[in-house]
Structure formats: structure tokens, C-alpha cells
Amino acid sequence: QVQLVESGGGLVQPGGSLRLSCAASGSIFDIYYMGWYRQAPGKQRDLVARISSGGSTDYADSVKGRFTISRDTAKTTVVSLQMSSLKPEDTAVYYCSAQSGTTNYWGHGTQVTVSS
């Protein structure tokens, strides 16, 4: 089992920045991907960004150039998502995810609201 604890999120004005962090614990040795998904009301949960244990990254087209995912160099099970130039359409619940083998683990989610 893998436990994920998220922090960050909140209310920000358009054009602003926020940073989300996620710490994994438990059976962490087989984690290959960690990342962030988001789900807006009435929509499906979609990938925002992910990073592999080797450091390769993937981003949704809608966030490329604005969001950056990274791993803590000392604690490789801590992943952060730096979000800049935020838009109202970025408003959603953001979920941390960890993939271990064929199992996806999820955090409880953190609300990000972009509004003036």
C-alpha cells in the first residue's frame, strides 16, 4: 500500500502561481510514476503532469510551459507541481497519483480555484 499526502492549493487570481506538493509513504520502492491529475465539476479526471523514477516528465498540452513537475532531490518520494500563469480553466480538484506496478494510488485531492 502507498499513502499519499497532498499540500498546497487554494484560491489565486488569474495569472498567479501556486505550488502543490505530494509525499508518498508505505510501499514506495516499486513506485514508477508520480504525478498530478485534476477533475473539474462534471468532467473526467485527466492527467496534468507526471514524472518517472528516472526523471522523465509528461505534461498535458494545456499546461505545457506553465506548470513544472519535479521530485525532491533528497526525498525522491516527494513530488511538487509548480503552477504559474494560472487561468480560470485550471480550476479543479487536483489529485496526487502514484503508480506502483499495475496499481494506481490516489491522494484525497486538493482544491485549486483560479478566480478574480
N, C-alpha and C positions, 0 to 999 in steps of 0.2 A: 504494500500500500504506500501511496505517496500522498502527503498532505501539502497543500499549497495555501500560503497566507499572502494576501494582497494588501498593498497600502498605496495611498495616493488617491487621485480622483478628486472630484468636487466641481464647483461652478467656476467658469472662466469666461471672459469676454472673447468675442471673435478676434482672432489674431494673437491671442495669448498662448501661453505654454503651460503644460502640466507634465508631471513625471509620475509614472506608475512603477511600483516595484513588486516583485513576487519572490518569495522564498520557499523553496521546496525542502521537505524533510521526510524521513521514513526510508523507504527502499529506493534510494536515489541513484544507486550505482548503475542501473540499467537505463536511466533517462537518456534519450537521444535528442529529442526536441523539447524545448520550452518556448512558449510564445504567448501571444495575446489574441483573443477573439473578441468580437463585440456583437451585441444584439440590440437593435433599436426596436421600439414597440411595433408589433405587428410584422416584424421582419425576421428572417432566419439569422442564425449565428454564423458570422463569417470571420475568416482569418484576417487579422490585421498585420501581424508580423510574427516571425518565429526565428529561432536561432538553434543551430545544431550543436552537439557536443564538440564538433570540430571548428565551430565558429562561423559556418556559412549561414547566410540570412536570406529570408524571403519576405517580401512585402506585398500587400495589396496595392494595386495600381493607384488607388485613391489616396494613399498616404505616402507614396514614394516622394522623397525629397523633403518631407515634413516630419516624419516620425523616424526615430532611430532606436533599434533594439540592441541591447548589449548585455553581456554577462559580467558580473563582478569578477575581477581577475583573481581575487583571493578566495572568494566563495563562489565556485562555479555553479552552485545551485541557486544563486540569486540573479534574477534577470530583471532589467529595467527597460521601460519604454519611455523615451523622451518624446513628447509630442509638442510640436511647435506650429505656428500659423494655424491654429485651430479654427475650424469652421462649424457653423451650426449643425451641419450634416454629420459631424463627428460625434454628436450627442448619442450616447448609448450606454448600456451596461457593458463594462469591459471585464472579460474573464481570463484569468491566467490558466494556461494549459500545460501539461507535461505529458509527453508520450514515452512510455516505457514498454518496449516490446510491442504488442498489439493493443495495449490498453492506454486510453486517454484519461487522464485525471484532470479535474477541474477545481478551480477556486470558487468561492461563493459569489464573486463578482463585485465590482465597484462602479458606482455611477459617475459618469463624466457628462457634464452639461455645459454646452457652449451657447451662451446667450448674453445679449446686452440688456 
